[in-house]
Amino acid sequence: MHIDPILMMGGSGAIGRLSAEALRDRHPDLPFLIAGRDLARAQKAAAELGNAEAVVLDLDAADLGLGGRRVAAVSVFHADERLAGLRFANERGLPHLGISSGIFEIAPEIATFMHNPGAGAVVLGYEWLVGATTVCALELAKSFVRVDTIRIGALVDEEDGGGPAVAEDFKRLSRMMPAALTRRDGIYVWREGEDAQAIFHAIDGSEIKASGFSSIDVVGLAAATGAKNVRFDLATGISSTRRRGEPKSTEIIIEMSGEALDGQLLETRHAVFHPGGAAPLTAMGVASILERLTGIDGREPTPPGLYFPYQLLEAKRYLQQLEAAGGSLLTLDPV
């Protein structure tokens, strides 16, 4: 099927390039517009990708400087303070995926959507690694009649930089969100100071010191499961694979408790594991969402609406892709 190019704003960065490459592997003829602040870098990325064109956008122009050029979807891999990509998508009725905003930054995006809700699909792609946590957690929740508590512990290897844009995002988010949004006993609270400190155990059982993080996963999982207690803790350190002398990886520990299907108390502990680190796992989610938005997965394109990533990602297919990449959803012993 013919499709217009997908506009990748920040497509020459680490995650943008990995996302485009993931889509290229699945769709060899898919065209791209690779937009970056550095034209030479964007041109290099476009040439290596193939069937792609490098562009430098005018973020103050309504048409982004693209004139009447047709675009199939807009994906943004950096902080878009002007909402340039969303404005462009909204005015043209295009689907939009952004992955860099924090909880405190989504109000302008939601306001833009609300004033033209029929324009196109808008995905709040700020879940940790774009669906890796929520898709797996909701699949695990199927073992419960009632989920009471969800505890997420994300471990990023200290050698897993992810590129300059990712570093800028973390610096901005840590400065603007010193407290961590958490659901506790059915009430949303902000953990700060000592209350924001946490400990979880990595895949290999190592004790990891972490801090609370205001991930949008908290509100998504609470809304989807009804869990009265949901928290997200983030740590940077040595991943379990590197502790045993292997290359870096990324891991997300998911602990859940509640009522099992047989009516008994159930407590589970699992881990989402990817051997390549955080960036390729993020790219996997981005590529799958863009497939679903545009309909290049063989189904009808996603209708206009406001979506979390987990509402577009099919768990079975996601887990198959994770396994194909050498990752897995592991069952862990309780600690």
C-alpha positions in Angstrom: 0.0 0.0 0.0 1.2 3.6 -0.7 1.7 5.8 2.3 2.9 9.4 2.7 6.2 9.9 4.6 6.3 9.7 8.4 7.7 12.9 9.8 10.3 12.1 12.5 11.0 15.3 14.4 14.4 14.6 16.1 14.8 11.6 13.8 18.5 11.9 13.6 18.9 11.4 17.3 19.6 8.0 19.0 16.0 7.0 19.7 14.6 8.6 16.5 17.1 6.7 14.3 16.4 3.4 16.1 12.6 3.9 15.7 13.0 4.6 12.0 15.2 1.6 11.6 12.7 -0.6 13.4 10.0 0.6 11.0 12.3 0.2 8.0 13.0 -3.5 8.9 9.2 -4.1 8.9 8.3 -1.9 6.0 11.2 -1.6 3.4 9.3 0.9 1.2 8.1 3.2 3.9 9.2 6.8 3.3 10.5 9.2 6.0 11.2 12.9 6.5 14.0 13.1 9.0 13.9 16.4 10.7 16.8 17.7 12.9 18.5 20.9 14.0 21.7 19.8 12.2 21.0 19.4 8.5 24.2 17.5 7.9 23.4 15.0 10.6 19.9 14.6 9.4 21.2 14.0 5.8 23.5 11.4 7.1 20.7 9.6 9.0 18.4 9.8 5.9 21.1 8.4 3.6 21.8 5.5 5.9 18.1 4.8 6.3 17.2 4.9 2.7 14.0 6.2 1.1 14.2 9.1 3.4 14.8 12.9 3.1 16.4 15.2 5.5 14.7 18.5 6.4 15.2 21.4 8.8 11.8 22.6 10.1 10.6 26.1 10.8 9.0 25.6 14.1 7.3 29.0 14.1 5.6 28.4 10.7 2.1 26.8 10.7 3.3 24.4 7.9 6.7 23.8 9.6 8.2 25.1 6.4 7.0 22.0 4.5 4.5 23.9 2.4 1.9 21.6 0.9 3.9 18.4 1.3 1.9 15.5 2.5 2.7 13.6 5.7 1.2 10.4 7.1 2.0 11.0 10.8 4.1 13.1 13.1 6.4 11.6 15.7 8.4 13.8 18.1 11.5 12.7 19.9 12.5 15.9 21.7 10.9 18.4 24.0 8.5 20.5 21.7 7.9 23.6 23.8 6.1 25.3 20.9 3.8 22.3 20.3 4.9 22.8 16.7 4.5 19.2 15.8 1.1 18.7 17.5 -0.2 22.0 16.0 0.8 20.9 12.5 -0.8 17.4 13.0 -3.9 18.9 14.6 -4.5 21.3 11.7 -3.9 18.7 9.1 -5.9 15.9 10.8 -2.8 13.7 11.2 -1.9 11.3 14.0 0.7 12.5 16.5 3.0 10.7 18.9 5.3 12.5 21.3 7.5 10.7 23.8 9.4 13.5 25.8 6.9 15.4 27.9 6.5 15.0 31.6 3.2 14.9 33.6 3.4 18.6 34.3 3.8 19.4 30.6 0.8 17.6 29.1 -1.9 20.2 29.8 -1.1 22.3 26.7 -1.2 19.2 24.6 -4.5 18.0 26.0 -5.9 21.6 25.5 -4.8 21.5 21.8 -6.5 18.2 21.3 -9.7 19.2 23.1 -10.2 22.2 20.8 -10.2 19.9 17.8 -10.8 16.4 19.0 -11.8 15.0 15.6 -8.6 16.0 13.8 -6.5 13.0 14.5 -5.2 10.5 17.0 -2.9 12.0 19.7 -0.8 9.5 21.7 0.6 10.5 25.1 3.7 8.5 24.6 5.4 9.4 27.9 4.9 6.0 29.5 8.3 4.5 30.5 9.9 3.3 27.4 6.7 3.9 25.4 4.5 1.1 26.6 7.1 -1.4 27.9 5.8 -1.1 31.5 2.1 -0.7 31.0 1.5 -3.3 28.3 3.3 -6.0 30.3 1.7 -4.9 33.6 -1.8 -5.0 32.2 -1.1 -8.5 30.7 0.0 -9.7 34.1 -3.1 -8.1 35.7 -5.2 -10.6 33.9 -4.3 -13.1 36.6 -6.2 -11.0 39.2 -9.8 -10.4 39.9 -8.8 -7.3 41.8 -5.4 -5.5 41.7 -4.6 -3.6 45.0 -1.0 -2.6 44.5 1.4 -2.1 41.6 5.0 -1.3 42.3 7.3 -0.5 39.3 11.1 -0.3 39.6 12.9 0.8 36.5 16.7 0.2 36.3 18.7 2.1 33.7 22.3 1.0 33.3 24.7 3.9 34.0 26.3 3.1 30.6 23.0 3.4 28.8 23.0 7.1 27.9 20.4 7.1 25.1 21.8 10.3 23.4 21.8 14.0 24.0 18.0 14.5 23.7 17.4 11.8 26.4 19.9 13.5 28.7 18.2 16.8 28.2 14.8 15.3 28.9 16.0 13.8 32.2 17.7 17.0 33.3 14.5 18.9 32.6 12.2 16.4 34.2 14.3 16.1 37.3 14.5 19.9 37.7 10.7 20.4 37.2 9.5 17.4 39.1 11.3 17.0 42.4 8.3 15.1 43.8 6.8 11.9 42.5 3.2 11.4 41.6 1.9 8.3 43.4 -1.4 6.7 44.2 -1.7 5.7 47.9 -4.8 4.3 49.5 -6.8 5.5 46.5 -5.5 9.1 46.8 -3.0 10.8 44.5 -0.1 12.2 46.5 3.3 13.7 45.7 6.2 11.9 47.4 9.2 14.1 48.2 12.2 14.1 50.4 12.7 10.8 52.3 9.3 9.6 51.3 10.4 9.6 47.7 13.4 7.3 48.4 12.8 3.6 47.6 14.5 0.2 47.3 13.7 -2.6 44.9 15.5 -5.7 43.8 16.9 -6.2 40.3 16.6 -9.4 38.3 19.6 -10.9 39.9 18.3 -10.1 43.4 20.7 -7.1 44.0 19.2 -4.4 46.2 18.8 -1.2 44.2 18.4 2.3 45.7 15.9 4.3 43.7 13.9 7.5 43.8 10.3 8.2 43.0 9.6 9.3 39.4 6.5 11.0 38.1 5.8 8.7 35.2 2.4 8.8 33.5 2.4 5.0 33.9 1.1 5.7 37.4 -2.2 7.3 36.3 -2.6 5.0 33.3 -2.2 1.8 35.4 -4.4 3.1 38.2 -7.2 4.0 35.7 -6.9 0.7 33.8 -6.8 -1.6 36.9 -8.5 0.4 39.7 -5.4 -0.3 41.9 -5.5 1.9 44.9 -1.7 1.9 45.3 0.6 2.6 42.3 4.1 3.8 42.5 7.0 4.2 40.1 10.7 4.2 41.2 13.6 4.9 39.0 17.3 4.0 39.5 20.5 4.4 37.5 23.2 1.8 38.2 24.6 -1.5 37.0 22.2 -3.8 35.3 22.0 -7.4 36.2 23.7 -8.5 33.0 26.6 -6.2 33.5 27.1 -7.4 37.1 27.8 -10.9 35.6 30.3 -9.6 33.0 27.9 -9.2 30.1 26.9 -6.0 28.1 24.5 -3.5 29.6 20.7 -4.1 29.5 17.6 -2.5 30.8 15.1 -4.0 33.2 11.7 -3.0 34.7 10.6 -4.8 37.8 6.8 -5.2 38.2 5.4 -6.3 41.5 1.6 -6.7 41.9 -0.7 -7.9 44.6 -4.4 -8.4 45.0 -7.1 -11.0 44.7 -6.4 -13.9 42.4 -9.0 -15.6 40.1 -9.5 -18.3 42.7 -10.3 -15.7 45.4 -6.9 -16.1 47.2 -4.4 -13.4 47.9 -1.9 -13.3 45.0 1.5 -11.5 44.9 3.6 -11.6 41.8 7.0 -10.3 40.7 8.1 -10.1 37.1 10.6 -8.2 35.0 10.6 -6.7 31.5 14.1 -7.3 30.1 15.8 -6.1 26.9 19.4 -6.9 26.2 20.0 -3.8 24.1 19.1 -1.3 26.8 16.4 1.4 27.0 16.7 3.0 23.6 15.9 -0.1 21.4 13.0 -1.0 23.7 11.7 2.5 23.3 12.1 2.3 19.6 10.2 -0.9 19.5 7.1 0.7 21.1 7.4 3.8 18.9 7.5 1.8 15.7 4.5 -0.4 16.7 2.5 2.7 17.6 3.3 4.4 14.3 2.2 1.2 12.5 -1.1 1.2 14.3 -1.7 5.0 13.8 -1.2 4.9 10.1 -2.7 1.5 9.4 0.5 0.1 7.7 0.0 -2.9 10.0 -2.8 -4.0 7.6 -5.7 -2.7 9.7 -7.7 0.5 9.5 -5.8 3.6 10.8 -6.4 4.6 14.4 -9.5 6.9 14.6 -9.2 10.4 16.2 -8.9 10.3 19.9 -6.5 10.7 22.9 -4.6 7.6 23.7 -2.1 6.0 26.0 0.4 3.7 24.3 -1.0 0.6 26.0 -4.4 1.3 24.3 -2.8 0.9 20.9 -0.3 -1.9 21.5 -1.5 -5.4 21.4 0.1 -7.4 24.2 0.6 -10.7 22.4 2.3 -9.0 19.4 4.3 -6.8 21.7 5.7 -9.7 23.7 6.5 -11.6 20.5 8.5 -8.6 19.3 10.2 -8.4 22.6 11.2 -12.0 22.5 12.4 -11.7 18.9 14.7 -8.9 20.0 16.2 -11.2 22.7 14.2 -9.8 25.5 11.5 -11.4 27.7 8.9 -11.0 30.4 10.5 -12.9 33.2 8.8 -14.5 36.2 10.9 -13.7 39.4 10.9 -15.2 42.8 9.5 -13.1 45.6 12.0 -11.2 47.8 
